[in-house]
Amino acid sequence: MRIIKVKSYEQMSRQAANIISAQVIIKPDSVLGLATGSTPIGAYDQLGKWYKKGDLDFSKVTTVNLDEYVGLSGENIQSYRYFMEKNFFEKINIKKENTFVPNGTAKDLVAECTNYDDRIKKLGGIDLQLLGIGVDGHIGFNEPSDCFEKSTHVVTLHESTIAANSRFFDSIDDVPKKALTMGMVSIMQAKKILLIANGKQKEEILNKALYGPITPQIPASILQLHPDITIIYSEV
């Protein structure tokens, strides 16, 4: 486990972008596991800038996203597909057919989950998985539970997660109550994991996740078992 503490969100974002860009340079056909939310936006913006300068080429990269809200189509401005398009994919030269996000409007959500896991397996697994962490220790939408969910699955979001995500919606009532999320097997089988977090409010949960007991009540605690994980944390 490698922990990097920096002084600002900008430094965190640049450090994260450095690690992701190195992965793409070393292996141009990398499979990147990607996250959404406000935390990775700075890293995505930096990668886009480096692409425009001619320093990076994403034409052979494949991406698989961690999660998507149930009931939101990719055209919905609150969907994670839309988020990725606007905050990253449109800024680089990745092929859209090589970008995968769970389908939150699939008629058969269980089949969608199974197919998503199969897709990751066919890709040969994830080379580098980017993660954030919730104040309750969730990664992706793997919420605190009595057990670690192995596979991609449908999850009912906790009230704290809904409240945290309500800042992106007009009203807390508009936040979807369910989501599809990648399970722990695909995350933990990633060759490398990069977890980024910023804000003083994340310090306590990071300490519990990284140094406390491994428990599904703090889903991120399972990351202690990963052989190649980097954590970048900024208090602001």
C-alpha positions, 0 to 999 in steps of 0.5 A, a space after each residue: 500500500 502506497 499513501 500519498 498525502 498532498 496539500 490541495 485538490 489540484 495536487 491530488 488530481 495531477 498526481 492521479 492523472 500522472 499515474 493514469 497517464 503512465 498506465 496508458 503510455 506503458 500499455 496503450 490498450 489498457 483497460 481502465 476502471 473509472 469512477 464518477 462524482 466530483 472527486 475525479 473531475 480534476 484528474 479527467 480534466 488534466 488527462 484531457 489537457 495532456 491529450 490535447 498537447 499530444 502527450 497521450 493517446 487513448 485510441 486503444 484504451 477501453 474503459 469500464 465504469 463502476 456504476 450507474 443509476 437505475 432508471 436513468 438513460 445515458 442521455 439523462 444529464 444526471 446519469 453517469 454515462 452522461 457525466 463520463 461523456 462530458 467530463 472525460 470522453 469528449 475531451 480525449 480520442 477514445 472510441 465510444 464503442 470502447 467505453 462501457 457503463 452499466 445500463 440503468 434502463 435495461 429491462 432485465 437488470 440481473 442479466 445486465 449485471 451478469 453481462 457486465 461481469 462477463 464483459 470485464 472477463 472477456 477484456 482480460 480484467 481491469 489494468 487500473 481501477 480508479 476509486 473514490 470513497 464515500 463517507 460511509 466507506 462505500 466504493 462504487 455503490 457497494 454500500 455497508 452491508 453484512 457481506 461483501 457483494 462479489 458480482 455486479 449487482 443492483 443495490 438500494 442506496 443508503 440515505 447518506 449516499 442519497 443525501 451526498 449525491 443530492 447536490 447534483 440534483 434539483 431536489 433530494 427526491 430526484 435522486 434515484 434510490 437504486 443503482 447498478 454497481 460493480 462488485 468486489 471481485 472485478 475491483 479486487 482483481 484489477 492489477 492496480 488500484 488508485 483511490 483518491 479522496 479529498 476533504 477533511 470529512 474523508 480522513 476518518 473513514 480513510 483511517 478506518 478503511 486502511 487501518 481498521 478491521 476488514 469488514 463489509 460494514 466498511 466496504 473499502 476496508 477490503 482494499 487492504 488485501 490488494 497487492 498494488 494500491 495507491 491512495 492519494 489524499 488531500 485535506 482540502 
